[in-house]
Amino acid sequence: MDKNANYPFRTPAYVVDEQRLTDNLKILRNIALEADCKILLAQKAFSMYSLYPLISDFLSGTCSSGVYEAQLSSDKMPGRENHIYSAAYNPDDFAHIVKICDHIVFNNFKQFSQFYPQIRRSGKSRKIGIRINPEYSEVKTEIYNPCSPMSRLGCRIEDFPEALPDQISGFHFHTMCEQGADVLERTLKHVINKFGHLMVYPQITWLNFGGGHSITQPGYDIKKLIDIIKRTKKEFNTEIYLEPGEAVAQNAGILVSRVLDIVNTKSGKCAILDVSPACHMPDVLEMPYRPPVLGGFEPNVKPHTYILAGPTCLAGDICGTYSFAEPLAPGTEVVFCDMAIYTMVKNNSFNGMKLPSIYTKNTSGDYSVIKRFAYRDFMSRL
Ligand SMILES: *Cc1c(COP(=O)(O)O)cnc(C)c1O
């Protein structure tokens, strides 16, 4: 190990800080208590199940986007609420979903009609919801906008049947992405305008406000959120669910990498790292966005500017250009911030890249290895 290294493990590695995760979870639990609502972990953002015992001390359960997430919830957070939504269920999986999920949200009434008989025959009491598309979203990034004209996500009011089937007890909407309580307030107005006449007690007993709430970001208006929830509960006499992903583990993890080589490009020096945006932080390329780097500034703010890039053969496997106070050299650690969410769950081993190890840092500052990956993890999927 390099004697200059700040971290006592090999790179690349994700490190999730339990204190920071707990800080987020406390904020969420306080909201749930004050507003008398339920908050679920959206596993699609963060599925690090070694921390599910901690998370389940603070949240009511999980929501899943696919059958394996639902299974993980059933295995690793047993006895807590297990919600699922999918744009279309696979008939091969549905019997199992009925077995393990207590809330099942359908994307439209065709899906409901196709699968409801299986729920009835199972004899299990399952809460059934419909995802609605209020056709109002303030999401500017098209790839994340569930209300775009091409969106298949959720049922528009014009596609509702004349009479709401009486097995439906809840509605779900998810139209936000990294947004504040003011956006929720405006969205809810549209939801109520379009669907409020259907949100009638005693048939409708729960509403799910989805994810995309930046609750654990500084400046988020928590009081407004609590007011909105209380108001809606009172107006419609329903239970309210939130299912944040990002907000649960926001800023709770880092990705520690190391410089392998420095090369010259026509646009300046490039530090080739042992991590790849394409493999290990895919949202950097998909969204796209510029990930924060510890001690990294905008280009030319500090004396030493580098393009940070992965070692793969993908020309565009680039994080961005950053400047540093000290020069980078082979062996220098480069730390990417806010890397707990939408990373481990999206990892791939394109180019035969290694998957980063997963560590936790406990409240005393000690690191524990949760998982190390090897060749077999690459091979076993092919
Ligand atoms: C993605 C998603 C979430 C979580 O979104 P965040 O932006 O991570 O809070 C919750 N519910 C549904 C239906 C989703 O698709």
Ligand as a Chemical Component Dictionary entry (heavy atoms), coordinates in Angstrom:
data_LIG
# 
_chem_comp.id                   LIG 
_chem_comp.type                 NON-POLYMER 
_chem_comp.pdbx_formal_charge   0 
_chem_comp.three_letter_code    LIG 
# 
loop_
_chem_comp_atom.comp_id 
_chem_comp_atom.atom_id 
_chem_comp_atom.alt_atom_id 
_chem_comp_atom.type_symbol 
_chem_comp_atom.charge 
_chem_comp_atom.model_Cartn_x 
_chem_comp_atom.model_Cartn_y 
_chem_comp_atom.model_Cartn_z 
_chem_comp_atom.pdbx_ordinal 
LIG C1 C1 C 0 -36.857 6.640  -8.941  1  
LIG C2 C2 C 0 -38.068 6.492  -8.172  2  
LIG C3 C3 C 0 -38.091 6.819  -6.811  3  
LIG C4 C4 C 0 -36.902 7.417  -6.094  4  
LIG O1 O1 O 0 -36.509 8.627  -6.676  5  
LIG P1 P1 P 0 -35.384 9.550  -6.024  6  
LIG O2 O2 O 0 -35.212 10.630 -7.044  7  
LIG O3 O3 O 0 -34.146 8.724  -5.889  8  
LIG O4 O4 O 0 -35.889 10.054 -4.731  9  
LIG C5 C5 C 0 -39.265 6.620  -6.121  10 
LIG N1 N1 N 0 -40.367 6.110  -6.724  11 
LIG C6 C6 C 0 -40.376 5.769  -8.032  12 
LIG C7 C7 C 0 -41.607 5.215  -8.633  13 
LIG C8 C8 C 0 -39.236 5.937  -8.795  14 
LIG O5 O5 O 0 -39.251 5.617  -10.095 15 
# 
loop_
_chem_comp_bond.comp_id 
_chem_comp_bond.atom_id_1 
_chem_comp_bond.atom_id_2 
_chem_comp_bond.value_order 
_chem_comp_bond.pdbx_ordinal 
LIG C1 C2 SING 1  
LIG C2 C3 SING 2  
LIG C2 C8 DOUB 3  
LIG C3 C4 SING 4  
LIG C3 C5 DOUB 5  
LIG C4 O1 SING 6  
LIG O1 P1 SING 7  
LIG P1 O2 DOUB 8  
LIG P1 O3 SING 9  
LIG P1 O4 SING 10 
LIG C5 N1 SING 11 
LIG N1 C6 DOUB 12 
LIG C6 C7 SING 13 
LIG C6 C8 SING 14 
LIG C8 O5 SING 15 
# 
